Amino acid sequence: MTDDVAVLGAGMHPWGKWGRNFVEYGVAAARVALADAGLEWRDIGSIVGADTVRGGYPGYVAGATFAKALGWQGARVASVYAACASGAQAVNTARAQILSGLADVVLVVGADAAPKGFFRPAGGDRPDDPDWLRFRVLGATNPTYFGLYARRRMAVHGDTPEDFAQVKVKNSALGALNPNARYRKAVTADEVAASAVVADPLRLLDICATSDGGAALVLSGMDFARRHGVADPVRIRAVSTVTPRYPNAVLDLPDIATDSAAAVQPAAETFRESIARAAYEEAGVGPEDLSFAEVYDLSTALELQWYEDLGLCGEGEAAKLLREGTTTLGGRIPVNASGGLASFGEAVPAQAIAQVCELTWQLRGTAGDRQVAGARVGITANQGLFGHGSAVVAVR
């Protein structure tokens, strides 16, 4: 068990395709989070930026970029890159600074202005880059992997395209209630079925878009929160950033093969399962304690996989959980009450931070029409390329 870290402020720039610089989105989100915390930028002792990447290179040095845009004031600075897990690692960096006494209050920011269409490789030859390899050697864009995940679930567990479509139906209905979501229109199963096939069996509406957006958090130690007059803040109790273990016998992004299990038995759990377990162990909670979850629904099929990886149900039972309404608003364990990436799209450095923003609003009871009744414990889950685990447990 570690000491809790208080969430004093949460803020977002709405997701969309705005055509502006990512710094603008991050600064807007930061100002909302600062106002929510009742603090000024000059009160911040440290800023941690989740890096925005262009051309395969995290050269924007996001922490200093946002500090300059907000106005140089001497704050400690750090920048983090972990692909889609960047935001969670930025939160973890901020937490470490607070618990070590390096800073009383830290601003965490992530933002992106994503290219149109699916992500593609940067130019040039990088044969030692597994992400470049899967694009250039196999032609395996992200939807190719999403389709493989979906096919595996169909073959092993009997899931159907209709099950996948119902994930989109659920998330779009919730996203329609979220003022920060890019897509605020409920979608029917027939509309999913009528959309173009992208990576069989997944259709266009089964797969998340790429988006512009920003998210920010103001974190502090509990003593600072009390001095600031916040007696009962939302508290971050755990951050999991684990890596996989060999042998890895389940195909995973961006790897293009699995390891042999002939000589060494695989671990008792998959990589994604280990992400959740580490978070639960640190927080002293289990899946039975959760009020809700925000998970990384790059595709509809992948959301179902997270149900099992988080321990919300047994292996192969995710579609049943969905069909029973357990994971929708009003169910026993709502998943992606925010609308998920299905409603937001990917703004890579911001999305894990945005998940914690949603945890904050739900645990405060301020999520409006998408509020999860009696929310007390929430978890986020996603993963970044190259073996970056990402889960955050927050409590109230």
C-alpha positions as CSV (number, residue, x, y, z in Angstrom):
1,M,0.0,0.0,0.0
2,T,1.3,3.5,-0.9
3,D,0.1,6.8,0.4
4,D,-2.9,8.3,-1.5
5,V,-2.5,11.2,-3.8
6,A,-5.3,13.8,-4.1
7,V,-6.9,14.8,-7.3
8,L,-7.6,18.5,-6.8
9,G,-8.5,19.4,-10.4
10,A,-9.5,17.7,-13.7
11,G,-10.0,19.4,-17.0
12,M,-10.4,18.5,-20.7
13,H,-10.4,20.2,-24.1
14,P,-13.3,18.6,-26.0
15,W,-12.2,15.9,-28.5
16,G,-12.8,16.5,-32.2
17,K,-10.9,17.4,-35.4
18,W,-10.2,21.1,-34.7
19,G,-7.2,21.6,-37.0
20,R,-5.1,23.5,-34.4
21,N,-1.8,22.9,-32.6
22,F,-1.9,20.3,-29.8
23,V,-0.4,22.8,-27.4
24,E,-3.6,24.9,-27.6
25,Y,-5.6,21.8,-26.5
26,G,-3.3,21.0,-23.6
27,V,-3.2,24.6,-22.3
28,A,-7.0,24.8,-22.4
29,A,-7.3,21.5,-20.5
30,A,-4.7,22.7,-18.0
31,R,-6.5,26.0,-17.3
32,V,-9.8,24.1,-16.7
33,A,-8.0,21.7,-14.3
34,L,-6.3,24.6,-12.4
35,A,-9.6,26.4,-12.1
36,D,-11.3,23.2,-10.9
37,A,-8.5,23.0,-8.2
38,G,-8.9,26.6,-7.2
39,L,-5.2,27.2,-8.0
40,E,-3.1,29.5,-10.2
41,W,-0.4,28.3,-12.5
42,R,2.2,30.0,-10.4
43,D,1.1,27.7,-7.5
44,I,2.3,24.6,-9.3
45,G,5.6,23.2,-8.2
46,S,6.0,20.7,-11.1
47,I,4.6,19.9,-14.5
48,V,4.6,16.5,-16.2
49,G,3.8,16.3,-19.8
50,A,2.7,13.2,-21.8
51,D,4.7,13.5,-25.0
52,T,3.1,14.2,-28.4
53,V,5.0,12.3,-31.1
54,R,5.6,13.1,-34.7
55,G,7.5,11.1,-37.2
56,G,8.2,8.4,-34.6
57,Y,10.1,10.9,-32.5
58,P,8.8,12.4,-29.2
59,G,10.5,15.6,-30.0
60,Y,8.0,18.1,-28.7
61,V,9.2,17.8,-25.0
62,A,5.7,18.2,-23.9
63,G,6.3,19.2,-20.2
64,A,8.4,22.2,-21.1
65,T,6.2,23.0,-24.1
66,F,3.2,23.4,-21.9
67,A,5.1,25.2,-19.2
68,K,6.3,27.8,-21.8
69,A,2.8,28.2,-23.1
70,L,1.4,28.7,-19.7
71,G,4.2,31.1,-18.8
72,W,7.7,30.2,-17.5
73,Q,7.6,30.3,-13.7
74,G,10.4,28.0,-12.7
75,A,8.4,24.8,-12.1
76,R,10.2,21.4,-12.1
77,V,9.5,19.7,-15.4
78,A,9.3,16.1,-16.8
79,S,8.2,14.6,-20.0
80,V,7.0,11.0,-20.5
81,Y,6.5,8.8,-23.6
82,A,4.9,5.4,-23.4
83,A,2.6,5.4,-26.4
84,C,-1.1,5.1,-25.3
85,A,0.1,4.6,-21.7
86,S,1.9,8.0,-21.6
87,G,-0.8,9.6,-19.6
88,A,-0.8,7.0,-16.9
89,Q,3.0,7.1,-16.7
90,A,2.8,10.9,-16.4
91,V,0.4,10.5,-13.5
92,N,2.8,8.0,-11.9
93,T,5.7,10.4,-12.3
94,A,3.7,13.1,-10.7
95,R,2.7,10.8,-7.9
96,A,6.3,9.8,-7.3
97,Q,7.4,13.5,-7.0
98,I,4.6,14.2,-4.5
99,L,5.3,11.1,-2.3
100,S,9.0,11.7,-2.3
101,G,8.6,15.3,-1.3
102,L,9.9,16.9,-4.4
103,A,6.7,18.8,-5.1
104,D,3.5,19.6,-3.1
105,V,1.3,20.0,-6.2
106,V,1.8,18.8,-9.8
107,L,0.1,19.6,-13.1
108,V,-0.2,16.6,-15.5
109,V,-1.0,17.4,-19.1
110,G,-1.4,15.5,-22.4
111,A,-2.7,16.6,-25.8
112,D,-2.6,15.6,-29.4
113,A,-3.6,16.8,-32.9
114,A,-3.8,13.4,-34.5
115,P,-3.3,12.8,-38.3
116,K,-6.4,12.0,-40.3
117,G,-7.2,8.3,-40.8
118,F,-5.6,5.3,-39.1
119,F,-2.1,5.7,-37.7
120,R,0.7,4.8,-40.2
121,P,4.5,4.4,-40.0
122,A,6.8,7.4,-40.3
123,G,9.1,7.6,-43.3
124,G,12.6,6.0,-43.3
125,D,13.9,2.5,-42.5
126,R,14.0,1.4,-38.9
127,P,14.4,-2.4,-38.9
128,D,15.0,-2.4,-35.1
129,D,11.6,-0.7,-34.5
130,P,8.9,-3.3,-33.9
131,D,6.2,-0.8,-34.8
132,W,7.8,0.0,-38.1
133,L,8.3,-3.7,-38.8
134,R,4.6,-4.6,-38.4
135,F,3.6,-1.8,-40.7
136,R,6.3,-2.3,-43.4
137,V,6.9,-6.0,-43.3
138,L,3.3,-7.2,-42.7
139,G,1.2,-4.2,-43.7
140,A,-0.4,-4.7,-40.3
141,T,-2.1,-1.4,-39.5
142,N,-3.9,-1.1,-36.1
143,P,-7.2,-2.4,-37.5
144,T,-5.4,-5.6,-38.6
145,Y,-4.6,-6.4,-35.0
146,F,-8.1,-5.4,-33.9
147,G,-9.5,-7.9,-36.4
148,L,-7.2,-10.6,-35.2
149,Y,-8.3,-10.0,-31.6
150,A,-11.9,-10.2,-32.7
151,R,-11.4,-13.4,-34.7
152,R,-9.7,-15.0,-31.7
153,R,-12.6,-14.2,-29.5
154,M,-15.0,-15.6,-32.1
155,A,-13.0,-18.8,-32.4
156,V,-12.2,-19.4,-28.8
157,H,-15.2,-18.0,-27.0
158,G,-18.0,-17.9,-29.6
159,D,-18.4,-14.1,-29.6
160,T,-20.3,-12.8,-32.6
161,P,-20.2,-9.6,-34.7
162,E,-23.6,-8.8,-33.1
163,D,-21.9,-8.9,-29.7
164,F,-19.2,-6.5,-30.9
165,A,-21.9,-4.1,-32.3
166,Q,-23.6,-4.0,-28.9
167,V,-20.5,-2.6,-27.4
168,K,-20.6,0.3,-29.8
169,V,-24.4,0.8,-29.2
170,K,-23.7,1.0,-25.4
171,N,-20.8,3.4,-25.7
172,S,-22.3,5.7,-28.2
173,A,-25.4,6.1,-26.0
174,L,-23.2,7.1,-23.1
175,G,-21.0,9.3,-25.3
176,A,-24.1,11.2,-26.4
177,L,-24.4,12.3,-22.8
178,N,-20.8,13.6,-22.5
179,P,-20.1,17.2,-23.5
180,N,-16.4,16.4,-24.1
181,A,-17.0,13.5,-26.5
182,R,-16.3,13.9,-30.3
183,Y,-19.2,11.7,-31.3
184,R,-22.4,12.6,-29.5
185,K,-24.9,10.5,-31.4
186,A,-26.4,7.2,-30.3
187,V,-25.8,4.4,-32.9
188,T,-27.9,1.4,-33.6
189,A,-26.8,-2.1,-34.2
190,D,-28.1,-1.9,-37.7
191,E,-25.9,1.2,-38.4
192,V,-22.9,-0.7,-37.2
193,A,-23.7,-3.6,-39.4
194,A,-24.2,-1.2,-42.4
195,S,-20.8,0.5,-41.9
196,A,-17.9,-0.5,-44.2
197,V,-15.9,-3.6,-43.4
198,V,-12.3,-2.5,-42.3
199,A,-10.7,-5.6,-40.9
200,D,-13.1,-8.5,-41.0
201,P,-15.1,-9.1,-38.9
202,L,-14.8,-5.5,-37.6
203,R,-16.6,-2.6,-39.4
204,L,-15.8,1.1,-39.4
205,L,-18.1,1.7,-36.3
206,D,-16.4,-1.1,-34.4
207,I,-13.1,0.8,-34.5
208,C,-12.1,4.1,-32.8
209,A,-11.1,7.2,-34.8
210,T,-8.0,9.4,-34.4
211,S,-8.8,12.7,-32.7
212,D,-7.6,16.0,-31.4
213,G,-8.0,16.7,-27.7
214,G,-6.4,17.4,-24.4
215,A,-6.7,16.4,-20.7
216,A,-5.1,17.6,-17.5
217,L,-5.0,16.8,-13.8
218,V,-3.9,18.7,-10.7
219,L,-2.5,16.3,-8.1
220,S,-1.2,16.9,-4.6
221,G,-0.3,15.2,-1.4
222,M,-3.1,14.8,1.2
223,D,-1.6,17.3,3.6
224,F,-1.6,20.0,0.8
225,A,-5.2,19.1,0.0
226,R,-6.3,19.6,3.6
227,R,-4.4,22.9,3.8
228,H,-6.2,23.9,0.6
229,G,-9.5,23.2,2.3
230,V,-10.3,19.9,0.5
231,A,-11.1,17.4,3.3
232,D,-12.4,14.5,1.2
233,P,-10.8,14.6,-2.3
234,V,-10.8,11.8,-4.9
235,R,-7.7,9.9,-4.2
236,I,-5.4,7.9,-6.5
237,R,-4.5,4.8,-4.7
238,A,-2.6,2.8,-7.3
239,V,-0.9,3.1,-10.7
240,S,0.2,0.0,-12.5
241,T,2.9,0.3,-15.2
242,V,4.0,-3.3,-15.5
243,T,5.7,-4.9,-18.5
244,P,5.0,-8.3,-20.0
245,R,6.7,-11.6,-19.1
246,Y,8.3,-14.2,-21.3
247,P,7.1,-16.4,-22.7
248,N,4.2,-14.3,-24.0
249,A,1.9,-16.8,-25.7
250,V,-0.9,-14.3,-26.7
251,L,-0.4,-12.1,-29.8
252,D,-0.2,-8.5,-28.7
253,L,0.5,-5.1,-30.2
254,P,3.0,-4.5,-31.8
255,D,4.5,-8.0,-31.7
256,I,4.1,-10.1,-34.8
257,A,4.6,-13.5,-33.2
258,T,4.3,-15.2,-29.9
259,D,7.1,-16.8,-27.8
260,S,7.4,-20.6,-27.7
261,A,6.0,-22.2,-24.5
262,A,7.8,-25.6,-25.3
263,A,10.6,-25.0,-22.8
264,V,9.1,-22.7,-20.3
265,Q,5.5,-22.6,-19.2
266,P,3.7,-19.3,-19.7
267,A,2.7,-17.3,-16.7
268,A,-0.6,-18.0,-15.1
269,E,-1.9,-14.7,-16.5
270,T,-1.6,-12.7,-19.6
271,F,0.0,-9.3,-19.9
272,R,-3.2,-7.4,-19.6
273,E,-4.4,-9.5,-16.7
274,S,-1.1,-8.7,-14.9
275,I,-1.7,-4.9,-15.4
276,A,-5.0,-5.2,-13.5
277,R,-3.6,-7.5,-10.8
278,A,-0.7,-5.2,-10.0
279,A,-3.2,-2.3,-9.6
280,Y,-5.5,-4.3,-7.4
281,E,-2.7,-5.5,-5.2
282,E,-1.3,-2.0,-4.7
283,A,-4.7,-0.5,-4.0
284,G,-5.8,-3.3,-1.7
285,V,-9.0,-3.9,-3.6
286,G,-10.3,-6.5,-6.1
287,P,-12.7,-6.5,-9.0
288,E,-15.6,-7.2,-6.6
289,D,-15.0,-3.8,-5.0
290,L,-15.2,-1.8,-8.3
291,S,-18.1,0.6,-8.9
292,F,-17.1,1.2,-12.6
293,A,-14.3,1.0,-15.1
294,E,-12.9,3.0,-17.9
295,V,-11.1,0.7,-20.4
296,Y,-9.2,1.1,-23.7
297,D,-11.8,0.2,-26.4
298,L,-9.6,0.6,-29.5
299,S,-12.2,-1.8,-30.9
300,T,-15.4,-3.2,-29.7
301,A,-13.9,-6.7,-29.4
302,L,-11.1,-5.3,-27.3
303,E,-13.5,-3.9,-24.7
304,L,-14.9,-7.3,-24.2
305,Q,-11.4,-8.7,-23.6
306,W,-10.8,-6.1,-20.9
307,Y,-13.9,-7.4,-19.0
308,E,-12.1,-10.7,-18.6
309,D,-8.6,-9.2,-18.0
310,L,-10.0,-7.0,-15.2
311,G,-11.6,-10.0,-13.6
312,L,-15.2,-8.6,-14.0
313,C,-16.1,-12.1,-15.3
314,G,-14.5,-15.4,-16.1
315,E,-12.7,-16.3,-19.3
316,G,-15.1,-16.4,-22.2
317,E,-18.0,-14.8,-20.3
318,A,-17.6,-11.2,-21.5
319,A,-20.3,-11.3,-24.2
320,K,-22.7,-12.8,-21.6
321,L,-21.9,-9.9,-19.2
322,L,-22.6,-7.4,-22.0
323,R,-25.9,-9.1,-23.1
324,E,-27.1,-9.1,-19.5
325,G,-26.7,-5.3,-19.3
326,T,-24.1,-5.6,-16.5
327,T,-21.7,-3.2,-18.0
328,T,-24.1,-0.4,-19.1
329,L,-25.2,2.5,-17.0
330,G,-27.4,1.1,-14.2
331,G,-25.8,-2.3,-14.4
332,R,-23.6,-3.8,-11.7
333,I,-20.3,-2.6,-13.1
334,P,-20.7,0.1,-15.8
335,V,-17.8,0.1,-18.3
336,N,-16.9,3.3,-20.2
337,A,-19.6,5.5,-18.8
338,S,-17.7,8.3,-20.6
339,G,-18.5,6.8,-23.9
340,G,-14.9,5.4,-24.3
341,L,-12.7,5.8,-27.3
342,A,-15.7,4.8,-29.4
343,S,-17.1,8.2,-28.6
344,F,-13.8,10.2,-28.3
345,G,-11.3,8.6,-30.6
346,E,-7.6,8.5,-29.9
347,A,-5.6,11.5,-28.8
348,V,-2.7,9.4,-27.7
349,P,-0.9,11.4,-24.9
350,A,-4.2,12.5,-23.5
351,Q,-6.4,9.5,-23.3
352,A,-5.1,7.8,-20.1
353,I,-5.3,11.2,-18.4
354,A,-8.8,11.6,-19.7
355,Q,-9.8,8.2,-18.2
356,V,-8.6,9.5,-14.8
357,C,-10.7,12.7,-15.3
358,E,-13.7,10.5,-15.8
359,L,-12.9,8.6,-12.6
360,T,-12.7,11.9,-10.8
361,W,-16.0,13.2,-12.0
362,Q,-17.8,9.9,-11.3
363,L,-16.3,9.6,-7.8
364,R,-17.3,13.2,-7.1
365,G,-20.8,12.5,-8.3
366,T,-20.6,15.3,-10.9
367,A,-20.9,13.3,-14.1
368,G,-24.4,14.4,-14.9
369,D,-26.7,12.2,-16.9
370,R,-24.0,9.5,-17.2
371,Q,-23.4,9.4,-13.4
372,V,-22.8,5.9,-11.9
373,A,-24.9,5.7,-8.8
374,G,-22.9,5.4,-5.5
375,A,-19.5,5.3,-7.2
376,R,-16.8,4.7,-4.7
377,V,-14.0,2.8,-6.5
378,G,-13.0,3.1,-10.2
379,I,-10.2,1.7,-12.3
380,T,-8.8,2.7,-15.7
381,A,-7.1,0.2,-18.0
382,N,-5.2,0.6,-21.2
383,Q,-1.8,-0.4,-22.6
384,G,0.9,1.3,-24.7
385,L,2.9,-0.2,-27.5
386,F,6.2,-1.9,-26.7
387,G,5.0,-3.4,-23.4
388,H,3.7,-0.4,-21.4
389,G,1.1,-1.4,-18.8
390,S,-1.4,1.2,-17.7
391,A,-4.0,1.1,-14.9
392,V,-5.1,3.6,-12.3
393,V,-7.3,2.9,-9.3
394,A,-9.0,5.9,-7.7
395,V,-11.3,6.0,-4.6
396,R,-13.6,8.3,-2.7
